[in-house]
Amino acid sequence: MENIVENKIHHGAQENYQATQISTATKEQLLLITYDIGIRSCQIAEGALEEKDYELSNRELVRAQSVIRELMVTLNVERGGDIAENLMKLYDFMHRYLVQANIDKDVEKVSIVTNMLKDLRQTWEEALLKLLEEYRAENPDDATDMRSRVVSSAESKAALSNVVQPSMKSAVPPERKEVNFAG
């Protein structure tokens, strides 16, 4: 029980931190922030299910489902082509799996989705860092510290413009210099 209380306190502080991150995030950071929230919600739900705290597990699973729906609506299938279509299928699978995990109180299903979210997050980060390297090679005179826009310590964030809908891009403050990573 003590572990659950600690998780709730930590989660509240984390929500405040994430709210600040989101309000100041660049378009390149928003996607990974979204993944971070989903991953953390799944992890809390896993612990709550193990502790048989069904109220907390339900709340976190519903939050993770909301994150996945957000990932789905921000996909630009028109521009993203097969990649976006395949991501949509993965997101749909994960969403249905979390719904079923919530009904069945199944930690294993939540764990599977957690690992899928972690893998996808890592893939997005690696792809953006590769694009960043290409940008730097093509623009050696750009003194902007683009890496700080892409990676901030262990909680880096990213999004590729050709797969993300304009709704996510609109969160970027207009005074920030933008780079079109899509080419």
N, C-alpha and C positions, 0 to 999 in steps of 0.2 A: 504494500500500500504506500509506503514511504517513497518508493521509486516512482509511482504514478504522480504523487504530489510534486516531486522534484521535476518530473517531465512537464507538468502543467505550468509551473512557475517558469521553467526554462523556455517553454513554448511561448508564453506571453511576452517575455523579453525578446525572443527571436522574432515574433510578429512585429514588434515596434522597430527592430533593426531592419527587417525586411521592408516595412512601409517606407522607411527612409531610403533604402536602396532603390526601391521601385520609383519613388518620386524623383530621384536624381539619375536614374539609369539611362544609358544610351540604348538605341535600338539593338545594338549588338549584345547588350547585357540582358535584355528582358526575357529572352527565351530560357536561358539557363537559370534565371531567378525563378521562373515558373517551374522548371524541373526541380529545383531545390525545394520549393514548397511541396510539390507532390511527393518527392522522396521522403522528406521529413514527416509528412502526414502519414505515409505508409509505415514508416518506422515506428512512429508513436502508436499507430493502430495495431501493429504486430505485438508490441509490448503490452498494450491494453488487452488484447485478446488472450495473451498468455496469462495475464493477471485476472482474466474474466471480468474486466471493467468494460462492459458492453456499451455503456453510454459514451465513454471516451472513444472506444473503437469505432462506434457508429459515426460520431462527429468527425473523426479524422478520415474515415473512409469516404464519407460524403464530401469532405474537403478535397481529398485526392481525386475523387470522381469529377469535381468541379474543375480542378486543374487540368485534367485530361480533356474535358469538354472545351476548356479555353484553348488548349493546344490544337484541338480539332478545328475550332472556328477561325483560328489564325492561319491555318494552312491555306496557301494559294495554289490550289490544284491546277489552275490554268497555267500559271507560270512555272510551277514546280514539277509538273509532269508526273512521270512514274515515281519519282522520289516522294512527292507529296501524296500521291495515291497510296503508295505502300505505307507511308507513315499514318495515313488516315485509317488504314486497315489495322495497323498495330494499336493505334489509340482506341479504336472501337473494341478490339479484343480486350485491351487492358481495362477499359471502362466496364465492359460486361463482366469481366473476371472480378473486379472490385465489388460490383453489385452482388454477384454470387457469393463472394467471400463474406460480405456483410450479412447476407441471409444465413449462410452456413456457419458463420463464426470460424472461418477457415484461415488460420495463420499462414499455411503453405501457399495458398493462392495470393495472399497479400505479398508474401516474400517474393514470389515469382514476378509480380508487377513491380515491386521495388527494384529488383535486379534489372528488369527491362528498362525502367526509367533511368537507372544509373548508367546502363550501357548506352542508351540514346543520348543522354547528357554528355557523356564522355566523347561520343562520336561528333556531336555538334561542336564541342569545344575544340577538338582536334582539327575539324574542317575549317573552323574560323581562324585558328592559329596558322594553318597552312595558307589560307587566303591572305592573312596578314603578312606573312613572309613574302608572298608574291607581290603584294602591294609595296612593301618596303624595297624590294629589288627593282620595281618599276619606278619608284618615287624616292630616290635616295636623298633628295634635298628637303623632304618633308620632315621638319623637326618635331612635329607633333608626336608625343609619346602614345602611339596607337596601342601598344601592348597594355597600357593601364586601362584603356577603354575596353579591352577584350578580357583581360585576366586581372583579377584582384585577389591575390593570395589563393587560398585553397577553395574559395567560393567564387570561382570565375563564372562569367555569364556570357552568352553569345546568341546570335540569331543570324541566319543567312537571309539576305533581302529577297532572293528569288523564291523563297518558300513561305515567307511570313507575310500575312495580310497587312495592308496599310494601318489597320486598327492598332497593331502593336507599334508600328513605326511612328505613329502620331504622338506617342508618349515622349519623344525626344525633344528636349528644349530647343527652340529655334536658334539660339545663339551658339550652339555647339557645331563644330565643323563635322560634316558627315562624309563618310567614305562609302561609295557604292561597291560593296564587296561582290556583287553579282556580276560586275564587269561592264 
